[in-house]
């Protein structure tokens, strides 16, 4: 990524260049992976399905205060080589908006909306509508409960796809250094709503262990079911260090 940003005031900033597409809970924060509970990306962010391009080249207007964040951007979109060299006159348009709770027992909770549309090199339009939320409740014993949720509805010509996931976790601060975060997630994607037996689904169990604040050990088990194929079990282990 390489972009220039100028801040007029907190509620009005201009960003221009190559950037991560602002969409949902993780797209713009994609490189900050230690901050996510899960080890693998949810299906709606999979590189195999491309509901949303990862990167774009364009201009953003954005703003942020304690309880509101917004981004409006115009970019090259899929109708370009690597989203850099524009190959058609159409421009991508995107909106990323969410409100959040800045303090209290619900601090960290948020609710947001996303819209993105562009055309590809064959002049076919792609449009994705999304919603995202986090319900965070602190003061539940020695930690806090979080419920993450995202949904995306995608259209390409006559094809319609739907993907969503829900994740429930409990962050337990065992001591000043140690913390434990077990979670369970259901993650699903239907790449074509008009076809049968093409759904992909995951039931995920995982845990993050932090022996001290910066180091996170991630362990995850996924039961993957795709259409009528035999279910697959995937185990994953990761180490993350946040500077």
LUMFI-460253 format. One line per 5 residues: number of its first residue (from 1); their letters; for each residue z, y, x of C-alpha. Coordinates in steps of 0.05 Angstrom, whole numbers, always signed. Layout:
residues N
NUM> a> Z/Y/X  ...
END
This chain:
residues 243
1> xxxxx> +0/+0/+0  -14/+71/+22  -4/+131/-23  +16/+204/-22  +71/+229/-69
6> xxxxx> +91/+301/-84  +151/+318/-128  +149/+381/-170  +214/+364/-206  +249/+297/-221
11> xxxxx> +209/+291/-286  +142/+307/-255  +115/+274/-192  +44/+262/-170  +24/+198/-133
16> xxxxx> -46/+184/-106  -72/+126/-65  -65/+50/-66  -3/+26/-103  +28/-33/-140
21> xxxxx> +10/-29/-213  +71/-5/-253  +81/-58/-306  +141/-95/-334  +205/-110/-296
26> xxxxx> +178/-133/-229  +106/-110/-215  +122/-44/-182  +182/-76/-147  +143/-138/-127
31> xxxxx> +160/-130/-53  +235/-124/-66  +242/-198/-82  +317/-205/-64  +332/-163/-125
36> xxxxx> +303/-215/-173  +345/-275/-195  +288/-326/-195  +252/-356/-135  +181/-361/-164
41> xxxxx> +145/-308/-204  +142/-318/-280  +75/-343/-306  +54/-275/-334  +51/-249/-262
46> xxxxx> +15/-310/-234  -46/-297/-190  -82/-354/-227  -86/-316/-293  -91/-243/-273
51> xxxxx> -63/-212/-337  -50/-150/-295  -82/-133/-227  -29/-130/-173  -57/-68/-139
56> xxxxx> -96/-6/-159  -125/+56/-127  -117/+119/-168  -72/+176/-189  -5/+173/-224
61> xxxxx> +39/+224/-260  +110/+198/-261  +181/+221/-273  +252/+194/-272  +320/+216/-295
66> xxxxx> +384/+176/-306  +363/+149/-374  +286/+153/-374  +228/+131/-330  +154/+140/-344
71> xxxxx> +88/+130/-307  +18/+148/-332  -39/+130/-285  -115/+130/-280  -146/+83/-229
76> xxxxx> -207/+44/-207  -186/-21/-240  -222/-87/-237  -291/-54/-235  -287/-45/-160
81> xxxxx> -287/-84/-95  -214/-100/-81  -197/-44/-130  -217/+5/-75  -293/+15/-77
86> xxxxx> -310/+35/-148  -369/-3/-177  -372/+23/-249  -360/+90/-285  -302/+62/-325
91> xxxxx> -230/+78/-304  -167/+38/-314  -113/+71/-356  -40/+50/-355  +26/+71/-386
96> xxxxx> +95/+46/-362  +156/+72/-399  +228/+51/-406  +296/+79/-426  +359/+55/-392
101> xxxxx> +435/+59/-399  +462/+99/-339  +536/+82/-345  +589/+43/-384  +595/-31/-398
106> xxxxx> +520/-34/-413  +500/+0/-348  +434/-28/-323  +409/-46/-393  +339/-22/-409
111> xxxxx> +282/-26/-459  +209/-11/-442  +136/-12/-463  +72/-23/-422  -2/-13/-435
116> xxxxx> -60/-27/-387  -135/-30/-397  -196/-33/-351  -266/-64/-344  -288/-116/-294
121> xxxxx> -351/-119/-252  -388/-150/-312  -369/-91/-356  -321/-134/-397  -257/-99/-421
126> xxxxx> -188/-127/-406  -128/-100/-444  -55/-119/-437  +3/-95/-481  +73/-111/-457
131> xxxxx> +147/-102/-471  +207/-113/-425  +282/-109/-431  +348/-124/-396  +413/-131/-433
136> xxxxx> +470/-124/-382  +543/-130/-403  +597/-120/-350  +672/-135/-357  +660/-207/-379
141> xxxxx> +712/-242/-337  +701/-230/-262  +627/-213/-270  +572/-192/-318  +521/-225/-363
146> xxxxx> +447/-206/-360  +391/-226/-408  +321/-211/-382  +260/-213/-427  +186/-197/-420
151> xxxxx> +124/-207/-463  +50/-193/-450  -9/-199/-498  -76/-199/-463  -147/-194/-490
156> xxxxx> -213/-204/-453  -274/-200/-498  -257/-253/-551  -204/-288/-510  -131/-274/-527
161> xxxxx> -72/-297/-485  +3/-292/-495  +59/-300/-443  +133/-288/-446  +198/-309/-413
166> xxxxx> +273/-302/-424  +326/-309/-371  +401/-313/-380  +446/-304/-319  +518/-291/-301
171> xxxxx> +536/-252/-238  +604/-276/-213  +637/-236/-158  +681/-289/-126  +708/-240/-73
176> xxxxx> +687/-176/-39  +636/-215/+3  +618/-276/-40  +580/-276/-105  +547/-330/-148
181> xxxxx> +491/-321/-198  +471/-383/-239  +414/-374/-288  +370/-411/-338  +300/-388/-357
186> xxxxx> +246/-408/-407  +177/-386/-384  +111/-398/-422  +38/-377/-423  -18/-393/-471
191> xxxxx> -83/-373/-434  -125/-377/-497  -93/-373/-566  -154/-404/-599  -150/-468/-558
196> xxxxx> -102/-526/-567  -62/-561/-514  -73/-509/-460  -3/-480/-458  +37/-478/-394
201> xxxxx> +113/-479/-398  +172/-479/-351  +245/-494/-362  +280/-466/-301  +351/-475/-273
206> xxxxx> +373/-438/-212  +429/-406/-172  +435/-350/-122  +492/-354/-72  +510/-293/-30
211> xxxxx> +560/-307/+26  +558/-233/+40  +523/-174/+7  +456/-174/+45  +443/-249/+49
216> xxxxx> +420/-288/-13  +408/-363/-16  +364/-385/-74  +359/-455/-103  +314/-469/-163
221> xxxxx> +291/-529/-205  +231/-523/-250  +204/-572/-302  +131/-553/-310  +93/-577/-372
226> xxxxx> +18/-561/-378  -19/-583/-441  -20/-659/-448  -12/-671/-373  +49/-706/-346
231> xxxxx> +108/-659/-332  +119/-639/-260  +186/-625/-227  +189/-572/-173  +248/-557/-128
236> xxxxx> +250/-493/-88  +297/-463/-35  +293/-393/-8  +331/-346/+38  +328/-271/+27
241> xxx> +359/-216/+68  +362/-145/+40  +366/-88/+90
END
